Amino acid sequence: MTKRAFAPVVDDSTRLLILGSLPGDASLKAAQYYAHPQNAFWRLIGGLIGRDLSALPYPDRLNALKGVGVGLWDVIASADRAGSLDAAIRSPEAADLVGLVESLPGLQAVAFNGSTASKLGRRILAARHEITLIDLPSSSPAHARPVAEKAGQWAVLKPFVGLA
């Protein structure tokens, strides 16, 4: 089954772009980034900005991210995949990361949420030396490390988030 990424969540104040691989089934069904209740994304990024994003309605979560210069997208525009695991991705079509990055005047860093996003995204953005590229442990429940451990590793994003 072919699955497609959402539109990017960015604006002119985006300083940090967080890239996943491709939305999972729960996210696609809800039409929301990181919608699986066990995905730690909203807790991890909320901890960085000092807000309980999980408690907010989805549009407010996105506005909170934009308010601190954080954008979201995926490295894969579309792919065939049964289920939600990155290991099941077949025939991926890359998202236009270069085009998006070039459209964001204040972008300082791109963070990859998980190894699949990093592997594909780093290949696409390798020549963009003016942007810091950061690998993060996946927020997915499929990567069952304690959230506190992941939060310690996600703390590297702190210098890139703040009031716009």
C-alpha positions, -999 to +999 in steps of 0.1 A: +000+000+000+014+034-010+016+059+019+023+096+016+039+122+039+021+152+052+028+187+041+057+203+060+049+224+091+073+253+088+073+291+085+098+319+080+109+316+116+119+279+115+154+275+129+152+237+136+136+212+113+128+178+127+125+151+100+110+117+105+109+089+079+072+085+069+041+088+091+029+055+106-006+041+103-019+058+135-006+092+122-020+087+087-054+077+101-055+108+124-039+130+098-015+142+126+023+139+130+032+115+158-003+104+166+005+070+180-002+073+218+030+055+226+052+077+204+073+099+227+077+128+202+053+152+219+067+145+254+103+148+242+099+181+223+075+194+250+102+187+276+127+208+256+104+238+253+089+235+288+053+228+277+030+198+280+023+195+243+005+162+247-023+180+266-029+204+237-052+200+207-032+191+176-034+226+159-021+242+192+008+217+193+018+228+158+015+265+167+036+259+198+063+244+178+063+272+152+064+297+181+098+283+192+112+280+157+106+242+152+093+227+120+083+192+111+084+170+079+096+137+067+124+125+044+102+102+024+074+118+003+058+084-005+066+047-003+050+013-003+047+000+033+026-026+050+022-015+086+042+013+103+077-001+106+105+016+087+120-018+079+089-025+058+094+006+036+097-003-001+102+020-032+107+052-012+104+085-031+125+112-014+109+144-002+123+177-017+144+184+014+168+207-005+139+228-018+124+231+016+158+239+033+164+266+007+130+282+014+138+286+052+160+317+057+166+312+094+172+274+094+202+265+115+198+228+121+181+197+108+174+168+133+167+133+121+141+114+143+155+079+140+181+060+119+160+057+087+154+094+086+191+100+092+203+076+066+182+090+038+182+127+050+219+129+054+224+116+019+202+143+005+215+172+027+252+162+027+263+192+007+245+217+030+275+226+053+259+257+067+233+236+085+240+215+116+227+179+110+218+160+142+209+123+147+183+115+173+171+082+187+137+075+173+107+087+193+088+056+181+076+030+205+093+004+182+126+017+196+120+008+233+145+028+251+133+046+282+119+081+274+142+096+300+172+082+281+159+095+248+152+129+265+188+132+275+199+126+239+172+150+225+186+177+248+211+185+221+183+204+203+180+229+231+202+256+216+180+257+185+146+262+202+133+293+219+111+322+213+112+334+177 
